[in-house]
Amino acid sequence: MKNDKYQDKYLTVLTSMGFKKVCYREWGSSDNNNVLICVHGLSRNRLDFDIIAKSLSSHYRILAIDLPGRGNSDWLEDIKDYQYLTSEVNQIPIFHNILTALIARSGAVKVDWIGTSMGGLLGIE
């Protein structure tokens, strides 16, 4: 049975410029331990995953995020904070912090990942 219901939720994360709200869409049962994280490409948003989420929501709890500056998430003031790849050892881009916070909020011990373009690269790192 497919679950056509979803909820848009917000995660508040601490950045170098203070707290920011990040939107994500949750499909499926909140007590499902099979969690699928969906992360969009550079200029896209959480809505890219609606069709696949609708199909998979009977098997997974799906969390599709709007990274900062996209969809319903807050913008970041410093353009450097939009970097998602870095060669500097001591610099962890804010996107990693946000995605780590989303996974922590899910309570999952293990997650599966679907990412397009930038979202795929973030999952590999």
C-alpha positions in Angstrom: 0.0 0.0 0.0 1.4 3.4 -1.0 1.3 6.3 1.5 0.2 9.5 -0.2 0.7 11.6 2.9 3.6 13.7 3.8 4.5 16.4 6.2 6.7 19.4 5.7 8.8 19.9 8.8 11.6 22.2 9.9 15.0 21.6 11.5 16.8 24.5 13.3 20.5 24.4 12.9 23.3 26.5 14.3 25.5 28.2 11.7 28.3 30.8 12.0 25.5 33.4 11.5 23.2 32.1 14.1 20.2 29.7 13.9 18.7 28.9 10.5 15.6 26.9 9.6 15.9 24.1 7.1 12.8 22.6 5.6 12.4 18.9 4.9 9.5 16.7 3.7 8.8 13.5 5.6 6.9 10.6 3.9 6.0 7.3 5.6 5.6 6.2 9.1 7.7 8.1 11.7 8.4 4.9 13.6 9.9 3.1 10.5 13.6 2.4 11.1 14.3 2.1 7.4 15.2 5.7 6.6 15.9 7.1 3.2 17.6 10.5 2.9 17.0 12.4 -0.4 19.2 15.3 -1.2 18.7 17.5 -4.4 21.1 18.9 -6.8 22.6 22.4 -6.8 19.6 24.4 -8.0 16.8 22.1 -7.0 14.7 21.3 -3.9 12.9 18.6 -1.9 10.0 18.4 -4.4 12.2 16.6 -6.8 11.7 13.4 -4.8 7.8 13.5 -4.4 7.2 10.8 -7.1 9.8 8.4 -5.8 8.9 9.1 -2.2 5.2 8.3 -2.9 6.2 5.0 -4.4 8.7 4.0 -1.6 6.9 5.4 1.5 5.3 2.0 2.3 8.9 0.6 2.7 10.8 3.6 4.0 10.5 6.7 6.1 11.7 9.3 3.6 13.3 12.6 4.5 13.7 14.9 1.5 15.5 18.2 2.4 15.7 21.7 1.1 19.3 22.7 1.6 19.8 26.4 2.6 18.8 28.9 -0.1 16.5 26.5 -1.8 12.8 25.8 -1.4 11.4 26.8 2.0 14.8 26.8 3.8 16.5 30.0 5.1 19.2 31.7 3.1 22.8 32.0 4.3 24.3 35.4 4.4 27.9 34.4 3.5 28.3 33.1 0.0 31.3 31.0 1.2 28.9 28.9 3.3 27.3 27.5 0.1 30.4 25.5 -0.7 29.7 21.9 -0.5 33.1 20.5 -1.4 36.3 21.7 0.2 39.9 20.7 0.2 40.7 22.3 3.6 41.1 19.7 6.3 39.7 21.7 9.1 36.7 23.1 7.3 33.5 21.1 7.3 30.9 22.7 5.0 27.6 23.7 6.7 25.7 21.3 4.4 27.4 18.3 6.2 26.4 19.7 9.5 22.8 20.1 8.4 22.6 16.6 6.9 24.2 15.1 10.1 21.6 17.0 12.2 18.8 15.6 9.9 20.1 12.0 10.3 20.4 12.5 14.1 16.8 13.8 14.3 15.6 10.7 12.4 17.0 8.5 15.2 18.2 6.1 12.5 21.3 4.0 13.2 21.7 3.5 9.4 20.3 5.4 6.5 20.0 4.8 2.7 20.7 7.8 0.5 19.5 9.1 -2.8 21.2 12.2 -4.2 21.1 13.9 -7.5 24.2 15.8 -8.6 25.4 17.8 -5.6 23.2 15.6 -3.3 25.0 12.5 -4.5 28.4 14.1 -3.9 27.4 15.0 -0.4 26.3 11.4 0.2 29.7 10.1 -0.9 31.6 12.3 1.4 
